[in-house]
Amino acid sequence: MWHDFLVAISLVLVIEGMMPFLSPERTRKTMELMMQMHNGTLRFVGLTSMLLGVVFLYILK
């Protein structure tokens, strides 16, 4: 169980680190756009991302 959890966290770190590494300028612009968004919009994006992740996990199992 712990092994799977640590693998999942490791994959998140690798995926999250890809964009700043591959395209730092684009990442900077995206962060600037996010700073201008309302909290509700950011929460909606986060919720949608989490729900998609749960759906993908359900499909894969």
C-alpha distance matrix in Angstrom:
0.0 3.8 5.4 5.3 6.3 8.8 10.0 10.8 12.6 14.3 15.6 16.9 18.7 20.2 21.4 22.7 24.6 26.2 28.9 30.2 30.4 32.1 34.3 34.7 37.9 36.3 33.4 35.9 37.9 34.9 34.1 37.7 37.6 34.6 36.5 39.2 37.1 37.2 34.2 34.1 33.9 31.0 29.1 29.9 28.7 25.4 25.0 26.0 23.4 20.6 21.9 22.3 18.7 17.6 20.3 19.2 15.6 17.2 19.6 17.1 15.2
3.8 0.0 3.8 5.5 5.0 6.1 8.5 9.8 10.5 12.1 14.2 15.3 16.5 18.3 20.0 20.9 22.5 24.5 27.3 28.1 28.3 30.3 32.5 32.6 35.9 34.7 31.5 33.9 36.1 33.3 32.2 35.9 36.1 33.1 34.8 37.7 35.9 36.1 33.1 33.4 33.3 30.1 28.5 29.7 28.3 24.8 24.9 26.2 23.4 20.7 22.7 23.1 19.4 18.9 21.8 20.6 17.3 19.5 21.9 19.4 17.9
5.4 3.8 0.0 3.8 5.4 5.2 6.1 8.6 10.0 10.4 12.3 14.3 15.4 16.5 18.3 19.9 21.1 22.7 25.8 26.9 26.5 28.4 30.9 31.3 34.7 33.6 30.6 33.3 35.5 32.8 32.1 35.8 36.1 33.3 35.2 38.2 36.5 37.1 34.3 34.6 34.1 30.9 29.6 30.6 28.8 25.6 25.9 26.7 23.6 21.4 23.3 23.1 19.3 19.3 21.9 20.1 17.0 19.5 21.3 18.3 17.3
5.3 5.5 3.8 0.0 3.8 5.5 5.0 6.2 8.7 9.8 10.6 12.4 14.3 15.3 16.5 18.2 19.9 21.3 24.1 25.6 25.6 27.1 29.5 30.1 33.3 31.8 29.0 31.8 33.7 30.8 30.3 34.1 34.0 31.2 33.4 36.2 34.3 34.8 32.1 32.1 31.5 28.5 27.1 27.7 25.9 22.9 23.0 23.5 20.5 18.2 19.9 19.5 15.8 15.7 18.2 16.3 13.1 15.8 17.5 14.6 13.8
6.3 5.0 5.4 3.8 0.0 3.8 5.4 5.1 6.3 8.6 9.9 10.7 12.5 14.4 15.5 16.5 18.4 20.3 22.8 24.0 24.4 26.2 28.2 28.5 31.6 30.1 27.1 29.6 31.6 28.7 27.8 31.5 31.5 28.6 30.5 33.4 31.5 31.9 29.0 29.2 28.8 25.7 24.2 25.2 23.6 20.3 20.6 21.6 18.6 16.2 18.3 18.4 14.7 14.7 17.8 16.4 13.4 16.2 18.4 16.1 15.4
8.8 6.1 5.2 5.5 3.8 0.0 3.8 5.4 5.1 6.0 8.6 9.8 10.6 12.3 14.2 15.2 16.4 18.5 21.3 22.1 22.2 24.3 26.5 26.6 30.0 28.9 25.8 28.3 30.6 28.0 27.0 30.8 31.2 28.4 30.2 33.3 31.8 32.5 29.8 30.5 29.9 26.5 25.5 26.8 24.8 21.6 22.5 23.4 20.1 18.2 20.7 20.6 16.8 17.5 20.5 18.7 16.1 19.3 21.1 18.5 18.3
10.0 8.5 6.1 5.0 5.4 3.8 0.0 3.8 5.5 5.0 6.2 8.7 9.9 10.5 12.3 14.1 15.3 16.7 19.8 21.1 20.8 22.4 24.9 25.6 28.9 27.6 24.9 27.7 29.9 27.3 26.8 30.6 30.9 28.4 30.5 33.5 31.9 32.9 30.5 31.0 29.9 26.7 26.0 26.8 24.4 21.6 22.5 22.8 19.4 17.9 20.2 19.3 15.6 16.7 19.1 16.7 14.5 17.8 19.0 16.1 16.4
10.8 9.8 8.6 6.2 5.1 5.4 3.8 0.0 3.8 5.4 5.2 6.3 8.8 10.0 10.6 12.2 14.2 15.6 18.2 19.8 20.1 21.5 23.6 24.2 27.3 25.7 22.9 25.7 27.6 24.7 24.3 28.1 28.0 25.4 27.7 30.4 28.7 29.5 27.1 27.4 26.3 23.2 22.4 23.0 20.8 17.9 18.7 19.0 15.6 14.1 16.4 15.7 11.9 13.2 15.8 13.7 11.6 15.1 16.6 14.2 14.8
12.6 10.5 10.0 8.7 6.3 5.1 5.5 3.8 0.0 3.8 5.4 5.1 6.3 8.7 10.0 10.4 12.2 14.5 16.9 17.8 18.3 20.3 22.2 22.3 25.4 24.2 21.0 23.5 25.7 23.0 22.1 25.9 26.2 23.5 25.4 28.4 27.0 27.9 25.4 26.1 25.2 21.8 21.2 22.4 20.2 17.1 18.5 19.3 15.8 14.4 17.4 17.1 13.5 15.1 18.1 16.3 14.6 18.1 19.7 17.7 18.3
14.3 12.1 10.4 9.8 8.6 6.0 5.0 5.4 3.8 0.0 3.8 5.4 5.1 6.3 8.7 9.9 10.6 12.6 15.6 16.4 16.2 18.3 20.6 20.9 24.3 23.3 20.5 23.1 25.5 23.2 22.5 26.3 26.9 24.6 26.5 29.7 28.6 29.9 27.7 28.6 27.4 24.0 23.8 24.9 22.3 19.6 21.3 21.7 18.1 17.2 20.1 19.2 15.8 17.8 20.3 18.0 16.5 20.2 21.3 18.8 19.8
15.6 14.2 12.3 10.6 9.9 8.6 6.2 5.2 5.4 3.8 0.0 3.8 5.4 5.1 6.1 8.4 9.8 10.7 13.7 15.4 15.2 16.6 18.9 19.8 23.0 21.6 19.0 22.1 24.1 21.5 21.5 25.3 25.5 23.3 25.7 28.6 27.3 28.8 26.9 27.5 25.9 22.7 22.7 23.3 20.4 18.0 19.7 19.5 15.8 15.4 18.0 16.5 13.3 15.7 17.8 15.1 14.2 18.0 18.6 16.2 17.8
16.9 15.3 14.3 12.4 10.7 9.8 8.7 6.3 5.1 5.4 3.8 0.0 3.8 5.5 5.2 5.9 8.4 10.1 12.2 13.6 14.4 16.0 17.7 18.1 21.1 19.5 16.6 19.4 21.4 18.6 18.3 22.1 22.2 19.8 22.2 25.0 23.7 25.1 23.1 23.8 22.3 19.0 19.1 19.9 17.1 14.6 16.6 16.7 13.0 12.7 15.8 14.7 11.7 14.4 16.8 14.7 14.2 17.9 18.9 17.1 18.8
18.7 16.5 15.4 14.3 12.5 10.6 9.9 8.8 6.3 5.1 5.4 3.8 0.0 3.8 5.5 5.1 6.0 8.7 11.1 11.6 12.1 14.3 16.2 16.1 19.4 18.5 15.4 18.0 20.5 18.2 17.5 21.2 22.0 19.9 21.8 25.0 24.1 25.8 23.9 25.2 23.7 20.2 20.7 22.0 19.1 16.7 19.2 19.5 15.9 15.9 19.2 18.2 15.4 18.1 20.6 18.5 17.9 21.7 22.6 20.8 22.4
20.2 18.3 16.5 15.3 14.4 12.3 10.5 10.0 8.7 6.3 5.1 5.5 3.8 0.0 3.8 5.6 5.2 6.3 9.7 10.8 10.3 12.0 14.5 15.2 18.6 17.7 15.2 18.2 20.5 18.5 18.5 22.2 22.9 21.3 23.5 26.5 25.8 27.8 26.3 27.4 25.5 22.2 23.0 23.9 20.6 18.7 21.2 20.9 17.2 17.7 20.6 19.0 16.3 19.3 21.2 18.6 18.4 22.2 22.6 20.4 22.4
21.4 20.0 18.3 16.5 15.5 14.2 12.3 10.6 10.0 8.7 6.1 5.2 5.5 3.8 0.0 3.8 5.4 5.3 7.7 10.0 10.3 11.1 13.1 14.2 17.2 15.6 13.3 16.6 18.4 16.0 16.5 20.2 20.4 18.8 21.4 24.1 23.1 25.3 24.0 24.8 22.7 19.6 20.5 20.9 17.5 16.1 18.5 17.8 14.1 15.2 17.9 16.0 13.7 17.1 18.7 16.1 16.6 20.3 20.4 18.8 21.2
22.7 20.9 19.9 18.2 16.5 15.2 14.1 12.2 10.4 9.9 8.4 5.9 5.1 5.6 3.8 0.0 3.8 5.6 6.7 7.9 9.4 11.0 12.1 12.3 15.2 13.7 10.8 13.7 15.8 13.4 13.2 17.0 17.5 15.7 18.0 20.9 20.2 22.3 21.0 22.3 20.3 17.0 18.2 19.1 15.8 14.2 17.2 17.0 13.4 14.6 17.9 16.5 14.5 17.9 19.8 17.9 18.4 22.0 22.6 21.3 23.5
24.6 22.5 21.1 19.9 18.4 16.4 15.3 14.2 12.2 10.6 9.8 8.4 6.0 5.2 5.4 3.8 0.0 3.8 5.8 5.8 6.3 8.7 10.3 10.3 13.7 13.1 10.4 13.1 15.8 14.2 13.9 17.5 18.7 17.4 19.3 22.4 22.3 24.7 23.6 25.2 23.2 19.9 21.4 22.5 19.1 17.7 20.8 20.7 17.2 18.4 21.6 20.1 18.2 21.5 23.4 21.2 21.6 25.3 25.7 24.1 26.3
26.2 24.5 22.7 21.3 20.3 18.5 16.7 15.6 14.5 12.6 10.7 10.1 8.7 6.3 5.3 5.6 3.8 0.0 3.8 5.7 5.2 5.9 8.3 9.6 12.8 11.9 10.1 13.4 15.5 14.1 14.8 18.2 19.0 18.3 20.6 23.3 23.1 25.8 25.2 26.5 24.0 21.0 22.8 23.3 19.7 18.9 21.9 21.1 17.6 19.4 22.1 20.1 18.4 22.0 23.3 20.8 21.7 25.3 25.1 23.5 26.2
28.9 27.3 25.8 24.1 22.8 21.3 19.8 18.2 16.9 15.6 13.7 12.2 11.1 9.7 7.7 6.7 5.8 3.8 0.0 3.8 5.3 5.1 5.5 6.9 9.6 8.2 6.5 10.1 11.8 10.5 11.7 14.8 15.5 15.2 17.7 20.1 20.2 23.1 22.9 24.3 21.6 18.9 21.1 21.6 17.9 17.7 20.9 20.0 16.9 19.2 21.9 19.9 18.9 22.6 23.7 21.6 23.0 26.4 26.2 25.1 28.0
30.2 28.1 26.9 25.6 24.0 22.1 21.1 19.8 17.8 16.4 15.4 13.6 11.6 10.8 10.0 7.9 5.8 5.7 3.8 0.0 3.8 5.7 5.4 4.5 7.9 8.0 5.6 8.1 10.9 10.4 10.6 13.6 15.2 15.0 16.7 19.5 20.2 23.1 23.0 24.9 22.4 19.5 22.0 23.0 19.5 19.1 22.6 22.2 19.2 21.2 24.3 22.7 21.6 25.1 26.6 24.7 25.8 29.3 29.4 28.2 30.9
30.4 28.3 26.5 25.6 24.4 22.2 20.8 20.1 18.3 16.2 15.2 14.4 12.1 10.3 10.3 9.4 6.3 5.2 5.3 3.8 0.0 3.8 5.8 6.1 9.7 10.3 9.0 11.3 14.1 13.9 14.4 17.2 18.8 18.8 20.5 23.2 23.9 26.9 26.7 28.5 26.0 23.1 25.4 26.3 22.7 22.2 25.5 24.9 21.7 23.6 26.6 24.7 23.3 26.8 28.2 25.9 26.8 30.4 30.3 28.7 31.4
32.1 30.3 28.4 27.1 26.2 24.3 22.4 21.5 20.3 18.3 16.6 16.0 14.3 12.0 11.1 11.0 8.7 5.9 5.1 5.7 3.8 0.0 3.8 6.4 9.2 9.1 9.1 11.9 13.7 13.7 15.1 17.7 18.7 19.2 21.3 23.6 24.2 27.4 27.6 29.1 26.2 23.7 26.1 26.5 22.8 22.8 26.0 24.8 21.8 24.1 26.7 24.4 23.4 27.1 28.0 25.5 26.9 30.4 29.8 28.4 31.3
34.3 32.5 30.9 29.5 28.2 26.5 24.9 23.6 22.2 20.6 18.9 17.7 16.2 14.5 13.1 12.1 10.3 8.3 5.5 5.4 5.8 3.8 0.0 3.8 5.6 5.4 6.2 8.7 10.2 10.7 12.4 14.5 15.6 16.6 18.6 20.6 21.5 24.9 25.5 27.1 24.2 21.9 24.7 25.1 21.5 21.9 25.3 24.2 21.5 24.2 26.7 24.6 24.0 27.8 28.7 26.5 28.2 31.6 31.1 30.1 33.1
34.7 32.6 31.3 30.1 28.5 26.6 25.6 24.2 22.3 20.9 19.8 18.1 16.1 15.2 14.2 12.3 10.3 9.6 6.9 4.5 6.1 6.4 3.8 0.0 3.8 5.5 5.0 6.1 8.7 9.8 10.5 12.4 14.3 15.2 16.5 18.9 20.2 23.6 24.1 26.2 23.5 21.0 24.0 24.9 21.5 21.7 25.3 24.8 22.1 24.6 27.5 25.9 25.2 28.8 30.1 28.2 29.6 33.1 33.0 32.0 34.8
37.9 35.9 34.7 33.3 31.6 30.0 28.9 27.3 25.4 24.3 23.0 21.1 19.4 18.6 17.2 15.2 13.7 12.8 9.6 7.9 9.7 9.2 5.6 3.8 0.0 3.8 5.4 5.1 6.3 8.7 9.9 10.7 12.6 14.3 15.5 17.3 19.0 22.6 23.7 25.8 23.0 21.0 24.3 25.0 21.7 22.5 26.1 25.4 23.2 26.1 28.7 27.1 26.9 30.6 31.6 30.0 31.7 35.0 34.8 34.2 37.1
36.3 34.7 33.6 31.8 30.1 28.9 27.6 25.7 24.2 23.3 21.6 19.5 18.5 17.7 15.6 13.7 13.1 11.9 8.2 8.0 10.3 9.1 5.4 5.5 3.8 0.0 3.8 5.4 5.1 6.1 8.6 9.9 10.6 12.3 14.3 15.8 16.9 20.5 21.7 23.3 20.3 18.4 21.7 22.0 18.7 19.8 23.2 22.2 20.1 23.2 25.6 23.9 24.0 27.6 28.4 26.9 28.9 32.0 31.7 31.4 34.4
33.4 31.5 30.6 29.0 27.1 25.8 24.9 22.9 21.0 20.5 19.0 16.6 15.4 15.2 13.3 10.8 10.4 10.1 6.5 5.6 9.0 9.1 6.2 5.0 5.4 3.8 0.0 3.8 5.5 5.1 6.2 8.7 9.9 10.5 12.4 14.6 15.5 18.9 19.4 21.3 18.6 16.2 19.3 20.1 16.7 17.2 20.9 20.3 18.0 20.7 23.5 22.1 21.8 25.4 26.6 25.3 26.9 30.1 30.2 29.7 32.5
35.9 33.9 33.3 31.8 29.6 28.3 27.7 25.7 23.5 23.1 22.1 19.4 18.0 18.2 16.6 13.7 13.1 13.4 10.1 8.1 11.3 11.9 8.7 6.1 5.1 5.4 3.8 0.0 3.8 5.4 5.1 6.3 8.8 9.9 10.7 12.9 14.7 18.1 19.0 21.4 18.9 16.7 20.0 21.2 18.3 18.8 22.6 22.4 20.5 23.1 25.9 24.9 24.8 28.2 29.6 28.5 30.1 33.2 33.5 33.1 35.8
37.9 36.1 35.5 33.7 31.6 30.6 29.9 27.6 25.7 25.5 24.1 21.4 20.5 20.5 18.4 15.8 15.8 15.5 11.8 10.9 14.1 13.7 10.2 8.7 6.3 5.1 5.5 3.8 0.0 3.8 5.4 5.1 6.3 8.7 9.9 11.1 12.9 16.6 18.1 20.2 17.4 15.8 19.4 20.1 17.3 18.6 22.2 21.6 20.2 23.2 25.7 24.5 25.0 28.4 29.4 28.5 30.5 33.4 33.5 33.5 36.4
34.9 33.3 32.8 30.8 28.7 28.0 27.3 24.7 23.0 23.2 21.5 18.6 18.2 18.5 16.0 13.4 14.2 14.1 10.5 10.4 13.9 13.7 10.7 9.8 8.7 6.1 5.1 5.4 3.8 0.0 3.8 5.4 5.1 6.2 8.7 10.1 10.9 14.4 15.5 17.3 14.3 12.6 16.1 16.6 13.6 14.9 18.4 17.9 16.4 19.4 21.9 20.8 21.3 24.7 25.7 25.0 27.0 29.8 30.0 30.2 32.9
34.1 32.2 32.1 30.3 27.8 27.0 26.8 24.3 22.1 22.5 21.5 18.3 17.5 18.5 16.5 13.2 13.9 14.8 11.7 10.6 14.4 15.1 12.4 10.5 9.9 8.6 6.2 5.1 5.4 3.8 0.0 3.8 5.4 5.0 6.2 8.9 10.0 13.2 13.9 16.3 14.0 11.7 15.0 16.4 13.8 14.5 18.2 18.4 16.9 19.4 22.2 21.7 21.9 25.0 26.6 26.0 27.6 30.4 31.1 31.2 33.6
37.7 35.9 35.8 34.1 31.5 30.8 30.6 28.1 25.9 26.3 25.3 22.1 21.2 22.2 20.2 17.0 17.5 18.2 14.8 13.6 17.2 17.7 14.5 12.4 10.7 9.9 8.7 6.3 5.1 5.4 3.8 0.0 3.8 5.4 5.1 6.7 9.2 12.6 14.1 16.6 14.5 12.9 16.6 17.9 15.8 16.9 20.4 20.6 19.7 22.3 24.9 24.5 25.0 28.1 29.5 29.2 30.9 33.6 34.2 34.5 37.0
37.6 36.1 36.1 34.0 31.5 31.2 30.9 28.0 26.2 26.9 25.5 22.2 22.0 22.9 20.4 17.5 18.7 19.0 15.5 15.2 18.8 18.7 15.6 14.3 12.6 10.6 9.9 8.8 6.3 5.1 5.4 3.8 0.0 3.8 5.4 5.3 6.7 10.4 12.4 14.3 11.7 10.8 14.6 15.3 13.2 15.1 18.3 18.1 17.7 20.6 22.7 22.3 23.4 26.3 27.4 27.3 29.4 31.8 32.3 32.9 35.5
34.6 33.1 33.3 31.2 28.6 28.4 28.4 25.4 23.5 24.6 23.3 19.8 19.9 21.3 18.8 15.7 17.4 18.3 15.2 15.0 18.8 19.2 16.6 15.2 14.3 12.3 10.5 9.9 8.7 6.2 5.0 5.4 3.8 0.0 3.8 5.3 5.2 8.4 9.5 11.6 9.3 7.5 11.2 12.5 10.6 11.9 15.2 15.6 15.1 17.6 20.0 20.0 20.8 23.6 25.0 25.1 26.9 29.3 30.1 30.8 33.1
36.5 34.8 35.2 33.4 30.5 30.2 30.5 27.7 25.4 26.5 25.7 22.2 21.8 23.5 21.4 18.0 19.3 20.6 17.7 16.7 20.5 21.3 18.6 16.5 15.5 14.3 12.4 10.7 9.9 8.7 6.2 5.1 5.4 3.8 0.0 3.8 5.6 8.2 9.3 12.3 11.0 9.4 12.8 14.7 13.5 14.4 17.6 18.5 18.2 20.3 22.8 23.3 23.9 26.5 28.1 28.4 29.9 32.3 33.4 34.0 36.1
39.2 37.7 38.2 36.2 33.4 33.3 33.5 30.4 28.4 29.7 28.6 25.0 25.0 26.5 24.1 20.9 22.4 23.3 20.1 19.5 23.2 23.6 20.6 18.9 17.3 15.8 14.6 12.9 11.1 10.1 8.9 6.7 5.3 5.3 3.8 0.0 3.8 6.7 9.3 11.7 10.1 10.0 13.4 14.7 14.0 15.7 18.5 19.1 19.4 21.8 23.8 24.2 25.4 27.9 29.1 29.7 31.5 33.6 34.6 35.5 37.7
37.1 35.9 36.5 34.3 31.5 31.8 31.9 28.7 27.0 28.6 27.3 23.7 24.1 25.8 23.1 20.2 22.3 23.1 20.2 20.2 23.9 24.2 21.5 20.2 19.0 16.9 15.5 14.7 12.9 10.9 10.0 9.2 6.7 5.2 5.6 3.8 0.0 3.8 6.5 8.2 6.3 6.7 10.1 11.0 10.6 12.6 15.1 15.7 16.4 18.7 20.5 21.1 22.5 24.8 26.0 26.8 28.7 30.6 31.6 32.8 34.9
37.2 36.1 37.1 34.8 31.9 32.5 32.9 29.5 27.9 29.9 28.8 25.1 25.8 27.8 25.3 22.3 24.7 25.8 23.1 23.1 26.9 27.4 24.9 23.6 22.6 20.5 18.9 18.1 16.6 14.4 13.2 12.6 10.4 8.4 8.2 6.7 3.8 0.0 3.8 5.4 5.3 6.5 8.8 10.1 11.0 12.6 14.4 15.6 16.9 18.7 20.2 21.5 23.0 24.7 26.1 27.4 29.0 30.6 32.0 33.4 35.2
34.2 33.1 34.3 32.1 29.0 29.8 30.5 27.1 25.4 27.7 26.9 23.1 23.9 26.3 24.0 21.0 23.6 25.2 22.9 23.0 26.7 27.6 25.5 24.1 23.7 21.7 19.4 19.0 18.1 15.5 13.9 14.1 12.4 9.5 9.3 9.3 6.5 3.8 0.0 3.8 5.4 5.2 6.1 8.6 9.9 10.5 12.1 14.1 15.3 16.4 18.2 19.9 21.1 22.5 24.2 25.7 26.9 28.5 30.2 31.6 33.0
34.1 33.4 34.6 32.1 29.2 30.5 31.0 27.4 26.1 28.6 27.5 23.8 25.2 27.4 24.8 22.3 25.2 26.5 24.3 24.9 28.5 29.1 27.1 26.2 25.8 23.3 21.3 21.4 20.2 17.3 16.3 16.6 14.3 11.6 12.3 11.7 8.2 5.4 3.8 0.0 3.8 5.5 5.0 6.1 8.7 9.8 10.3 12.1 14.1 15.2 16.2 18.2 19.8 20.9 22.3 24.2 25.6 26.7 28.4 30.1 31.5
33.9 33.3 34.1 31.5 28.8 29.9 29.9 26.3 25.2 27.4 25.9 22.3 23.7 25.5 22.7 20.3 23.2 24.0 21.6 22.4 26.0 26.2 24.2 23.5 23.0 20.3 18.6 18.9 17.4 14.3 14.0 14.5 11.7 9.3 11.0 10.1 6.3 5.3 5.4 3.8 0.0 3.8 5.4 5.1 6.3 8.6 9.8 10.5 12.3 14.3 15.3 16.5 18.4 20.0 21.0 22.5 24.4 25.7 27.0 28.6 30.5
31.0 30.1 30.9 28.5 25.7 26.5 26.7 23.2 21.8 24.0 22.7 19.0 20.2 22.2 19.6 17.0 19.9 21.0 18.9 19.5 23.1 23.7 21.9 21.0 21.0 18.4 16.2 16.7 15.8 12.6 11.7 12.9 10.8 7.5 9.4 10.0 6.7 6.5 5.2 5.5 3.8 0.0 3.8 5.4 5.1 6.1 8.5 9.8 10.6 12.3 14.2 15.4 16.6 18.5 20.0 21.1 22.6 24.4 25.8 27.0 28.8
29.1 28.5 29.6 27.1 24.2 25.5 26.0 22.4 21.2 23.8 22.7 19.1 20.7 23.0 20.5 18.2 21.4 22.8 21.1 22.0 25.4 26.1 24.7 24.0 24.3 21.7 19.3 20.0 19.4 16.1 15.0 16.6 14.6 11.2 12.8 13.4 10.1 8.8 6.1 5.0 5.4 3.8 0.0 3.8 5.4 5.0 6.0 8.5 9.8 10.5 12.1 14.1 15.2 16.4 18.2 19.9 21.0 22.4 24.3 25.7 27.0
29.9 29.7 30.6 27.7 25.2 26.8 26.8 23.0 22.4 24.9 23.3 19.9 22.0 23.9 20.9 19.1 22.5 23.3 21.6 23.0 26.3 26.5 25.1 24.9 25.0 22.0 20.1 21.2 20.1 16.6 16.4 17.9 15.3 12.5 14.7 14.7 11.0 10.1 8.6 6.1 5.1 5.4 3.8 0.0 3.8 5.4 5.1 6.0 8.5 9.8 10.4 12.1 14.1 15.3 16.3 18.2 19.9 20.9 22.4 24.2 25.8
28.7 28.3 28.8 25.9 23.6 24.8 24.4 20.8 20.2 22.3 20.4 17.1 19.1 20.6 17.5 15.8 19.1 19.7 17.9 19.5 22.7 22.8 21.5 21.5 21.7 18.7 16.7 18.3 17.3 13.6 13.8 15.8 13.2 10.6 13.5 14.0 10.6 11.0 9.9 8.7 6.3 5.1 5.4 3.8 0.0 3.8 5.5 5.1 6.1 8.7 10.0 10.6 12.3 14.3 15.3 16.5 18.4 20.0 21.1 22.5 24.5
25.4 24.8 25.6 22.9 20.3 21.6 21.6 17.9 17.1 19.6 18.0 14.6 16.7 18.7 16.1 14.2 17.7 18.9 17.7 19.1 22.2 22.8 21.9 21.7 22.5 19.8 17.2 18.8 18.6 14.9 14.5 16.9 15.1 11.9 14.4 15.7 12.6 12.6 10.5 9.8 8.6 6.1 5.0 5.4 3.8 0.0 3.8 5.5 5.1 6.2 8.6 10.0 10.6 12.4 14.3 15.4 16.6 18.5 20.1 21.2 22.8
25.0 24.9 25.9 23.0 20.6 22.5 22.5 18.7 18.5 21.3 19.7 16.6 19.2 21.2 18.5 17.2 20.8 21.9 20.9 22.6 25.5 26.0 25.3 25.3 26.1 23.2 20.9 22.6 22.2 18.4 18.2 20.4 18.3 15.2 17.6 18.5 15.1 14.4 12.1 10.3 9.8 8.5 6.0 5.1 5.5 3.8 0.0 3.8 5.4 5.1 6.1 8.6 9.8 10.6 12.3 14.2 15.3 16.5 18.4 20.0 21.2
26.0 26.2 26.7 23.5 21.6 23.4 22.8 19.0 19.3 21.7 19.5 16.7 19.5 20.9 17.8 17.0 20.7 21.1 20.0 22.2 24.9 24.8 24.2 24.8 25.4 22.2 20.3 22.4 21.6 17.9 18.4 20.6 18.1 15.6 18.5 19.1 15.7 15.6 14.1 12.1 10.5 9.8 8.5 6.0 5.1 5.5 3.8 0.0 3.8 5.5 5.1 6.1 8.6 9.9 10.5 12.2 14.2 15.3 16.5 18.3 20.1
23.4 23.4 23.6 20.5 18.6 20.1 19.4 15.6 15.8 18.1 15.8 13.0 15.9 17.2 14.1 13.4 17.2 17.6 16.9 19.2 21.7 21.8 21.5 22.1 23.2 20.1 18.0 20.5 20.2 16.4 16.9 19.7 17.7 15.1 18.2 19.4 16.4 16.9 15.3 14.1 12.3 10.6 9.8 8.5 6.1 5.1 5.4 3.8 0.0 3.8 5.5 5.2 6.2 8.7 10.0 10.6 12.3 14.3 15.4 16.5 18.5
20.6 20.7 21.4 18.2 16.2 18.2 17.9 14.1 14.4 17.2 15.4 12.7 15.9 17.7 15.2 14.6 18.4 19.4 19.2 21.2 23.6 24.1 24.2 24.6 26.1 23.2 20.7 23.1 23.2 19.4 19.4 22.3 20.6 17.6 20.3 21.8 18.7 18.7 16.4 15.2 14.3 12.3 10.5 9.8 8.7 6.2 5.1 5.5 3.8 0.0 3.8 5.5 5.1 6.3 8.7 9.9 10.6 12.4 14.3 15.4 16.6
21.9 22.7 23.3 19.9 18.3 20.7 20.2 16.4 17.4 20.1 18.0 15.8 19.2 20.6 17.9 17.9 21.6 22.1 21.9 24.3 26.6 26.7 26.7 27.5 28.7 25.6 23.5 25.9 25.7 21.9 22.2 24.9 22.7 20.0 22.8 23.8 20.5 20.2 18.2 16.2 15.3 14.2 12.1 10.4 10.0 8.6 6.1 5.1 5.5 3.8 0.0 3.8 5.3 5.1 6.2 8.6 9.8 10.5 12.3 14.2 15.5
22.3 23.1 23.1 19.5 18.4 20.6 19.3 15.7 17.1 19.2 16.5 14.7 18.2 19.0 16.0 16.5 20.1 20.1 19.9 22.7 24.7 24.4 24.6 25.9 27.1 23.9 22.1 24.9 24.5 20.8 21.7 24.5 22.3 20.0 23.3 24.2 21.1 21.5 19.9 18.2 16.5 15.4 14.1 12.1 10.6 10.0 8.6 6.1 5.2 5.5 3.8 0.0 3.8 5.4 5.0 6.1 8.6 9.8 10.5 12.2 14.3
18.7 19.4 19.3 15.8 14.7 16.8 15.6 11.9 13.5 15.8 13.3 11.7 15.4 16.3 13.7 14.5 18.2 18.4 18.9 21.6 23.3 23.4 24.0 25.2 26.9 24.0 21.8 24.8 25.0 21.3 21.9 25.0 23.4 20.8 23.9 25.4 22.5 23.0 21.1 19.8 18.4 16.6 15.2 14.1 12.3 10.6 9.8 8.6 6.2 5.1 5.3 3.8 0.0 3.8 5.4 5.1 6.1 8.6 9.9 10.5 12.4
17.6 18.9 19.3 15.7 14.7 17.5 16.7 13.2 15.1 17.8 15.7 14.4 18.1 19.3 17.1 17.9 21.5 22.0 22.6 25.1 26.8 27.1 27.8 28.8 30.6 27.6 25.4 28.2 28.4 24.7 25.0 28.1 26.3 23.6 26.5 27.9 24.8 24.7 22.5 20.9 20.0 18.5 16.4 15.3 14.3 12.4 10.6 9.9 8.7 6.3 5.1 5.4 3.8 0.0 3.8 5.5 5.1 6.1 8.6 9.9 10.7
20.3 21.8 21.9 18.2 17.8 20.5 19.1 15.8 18.1 20.3 17.8 16.8 20.6 21.2 18.7 19.8 23.4 23.3 23.7 26.6 28.2 28.0 28.7 30.1 31.6 28.4 26.6 29.6 29.4 25.7 26.6 29.5 27.4 25.0 28.1 29.1 26.0 26.1 24.2 22.3 21.0 20.0 18.2 16.3 15.3 14.3 12.3 10.5 10.0 8.7 6.2 5.0 5.4 3.8 0.0 3.8 5.4 5.0 6.2 8.6 10.1
19.2 20.6 20.1 16.3 16.4 18.7 16.7 13.7 16.3 18.0 15.1 14.7 18.5 18.6 16.1 17.9 21.2 20.8 21.6 24.7 25.9 25.5 26.5 28.2 30.0 26.9 25.3 28.5 28.5 25.0 26.0 29.2 27.3 25.1 28.4 29.7 26.8 27.4 25.7 24.2 22.5 21.1 19.9 18.2 16.5 15.4 14.2 12.2 10.6 9.9 8.6 6.1 5.1 5.5 3.8 0.0 3.8 5.4 5.1 6.2 8.7
15.6 17.3 17.0 13.1 13.4 16.1 14.5 11.6 14.6 16.5 14.2 14.2 17.9 18.4 16.6 18.4 21.6 21.7 23.0 25.8 26.8 26.9 28.2 29.6 31.7 28.9 26.9 30.1 30.5 27.0 27.6 30.9 29.4 26.9 29.9 31.5 28.7 29.0 26.9 25.6 24.4 22.6 21.0 19.9 18.4 16.6 15.3 14.2 12.3 10.6 9.8 8.6 6.1 5.1 5.4 3.8 0.0 3.8 5.4 5.1 6.2
17.2 19.5 19.5 15.8 16.2 19.3 17.8 15.1 18.1 20.2 18.0 17.9 21.7 22.2 20.3 22.0 25.3 25.3 26.4 29.3 30.4 30.4 31.6 33.1 35.0 32.0 30.1 33.2 33.4 29.8 30.4 33.6 31.8 29.3 32.3 33.6 30.6 30.6 28.5 26.7 25.7 24.4 22.4 20.9 20.0 18.5 16.5 15.3 14.3 12.4 10.5 9.8 8.6 6.1 5.0 5.4 3.8 0.0 3.8 5.5 5.4
19.6 21.9 21.3 17.5 18.4 21.1 19.0 16.6 19.7 21.3 18.6 18.9 22.6 22.6 20.4 22.6 25.7 25.1 26.2 29.4 30.3 29.8 31.1 33.0 34.8 31.7 30.2 33.5 33.5 30.0 31.1 34.2 32.3 30.1 33.4 34.6 31.6 32.0 30.2 28.4 27.0 25.8 24.3 22.4 21.1 20.1 18.4 16.5 15.4 14.3 12.3 10.5 9.9 8.6 6.2 5.1 5.4 3.8 0.0 3.8 5.6
17.1 19.4 18.3 14.6 16.1 18.5 16.1 14.2 17.7 18.8 16.2 17.1 20.8 20.4 18.8 21.3 24.1 23.5 25.1 28.2 28.7 28.4 30.1 32.0 34.2 31.4 29.7 33.1 33.5 30.2 31.2 34.5 32.9 30.8 34.0 35.5 32.8 33.4 31.6 30.1 28.6 27.0 25.7 24.2 22.5 21.2 20.0 18.3 16.5 15.4 14.2 12.2 10.5 9.9 8.6 6.2 5.1 5.5 3.8 0.0 3.8
15.2 17.9 17.3 13.8 15.4 18.3 16.4 14.8 18.3 19.8 17.8 18.8 22.4 22.4 21.2 23.5 26.3 26.2 28.0 30.9 31.4 31.3 33.1 34.8 37.1 34.4 32.5 35.8 36.4 32.9 33.6 37.0 35.5 33.1 36.1 37.7 34.9 35.2 33.0 31.5 30.5 28.8 27.0 25.8 24.5 22.8 21.2 20.1 18.5 16.6 15.5 14.3 12.4 10.7 10.1 8.7 6.2 5.4 5.6 3.8 0.0
